[in-house]
């Protein structure tokens, strides 16, 4: 899949279609035109019609358009969008373009889509919110060219935040549906990142374990296995990494060993099991449920230790 989409000249996306039976195009609504004559000695005739429904990107904004673009909420589509050099999105009312050049070229149609068509937040267009969501494809290629581990981690964690909350039919597909993007990162930064382990990179441990569920509503873990519980891939929730954490950490936790078994020959796809051996300090604690209902920005239930 990585080679197919990354090698395509252009990818056509039926963004407004709910399933494969709908296709790229939709029938335009018919508009009834009525003649109207102005009364008076100097009568004039006019033809009038109801204003056609046509929501544009400038007016509605990307976040409000998400229900109109069900294709973008699917996990498998995420890497297809990143891998493809150019995409033409057939939306309900118009065709939108996105390419790896983005606003940098100043001649691309993409620069006329405010905010891009990636969006952010937890609405399905992208799992998380990021400062570069207006040029996500450009941001992805910048990540492949990043020169130090701190930058690479930041780019990858943005991918995790956007991908983790997207819909997928089979839990076992969570790793394969991201394998193309992971392969690009693993190829470009093999020396910096090390082995790919269930959506994480071995050279980034133990800080790679500092993810949390950022979904408004926390869903139960999937019944079928898709990864170890210490990886964000094991949840069906939006996962995010704290951006304010220091870049270096004390040696309070040491990862001694990581073992995992692949389900097939692709080292970026599904795994059947994974274990981690660590050494560090333990302290007794009690998990307490707290409610922040008075805070309009954090009305969901949270926990503290």
PEGIQUI-V609427 format. One record per backbone hydrogen bond with DSSP energy under -1.0 kcal/mol. CO is the residue of the C=O (numbers start at 0). NH is the residue of the N-H. Records with the same first field share a line. If there is no record, write none. Layout:
CO = NH  NH
This chain:
0 = 4
1 = 5
2 = 6
10 = 87
12 = 14  89
13 = 16
14 = 70
18 = 21
33 = 47
35 = 45
43 = 37
45 = 35
47 = 33
55 = 59
56 = 60
64 = 67
65 = 68
68 = 71
69 = 72
70 = 73
72 = 166
76 = 80
77 = 81
78 = 82
79 = 83
84 = 99
85 = 10
86 = 97
87 = 12
88 = 90  95
89 = 15
93 = 90
95 = 88
97 = 86
100 = 103
107 = 110
108 = 111
109 = 112
112 = 115
129 = 132
131 = 134
134 = 138
135 = 139
136 = 140
137 = 141
138 = 142
139 = 143
147 = 151
148 = 152
149 = 153
150 = 154
151 = 155
152 = 156
153 = 157
154 = 158
155 = 159
156 = 160
157 = 161
158 = 162
159 = 163
161 = 126
162 = 165
166 = 74
169 = 172
170 = 173
172 = 176
174 = 177
177 = 181
178 = 182
179 = 183
180 = 184
181 = 185
182 = 186
183 = 187
184 = 188
188 = 192
189 = 193
192 = 202
194 = 201
196 = 199
199 = 196
200 = 203
201 = 204
203 = 207
205 = 208
206 = 209
208 = 210
211 = 239
227 = 230
230 = 233
231 = 234
237 = 213
239 = 211
249 = 251
253 = 278
256 = 276
258 = 274
260 = 271
265 = 268
269 = 262
272 = 260
274 = 258
276 = 255  256
278 = 253
287 = 303
289 = 301
291 = 294
301 = 289
303 = 287
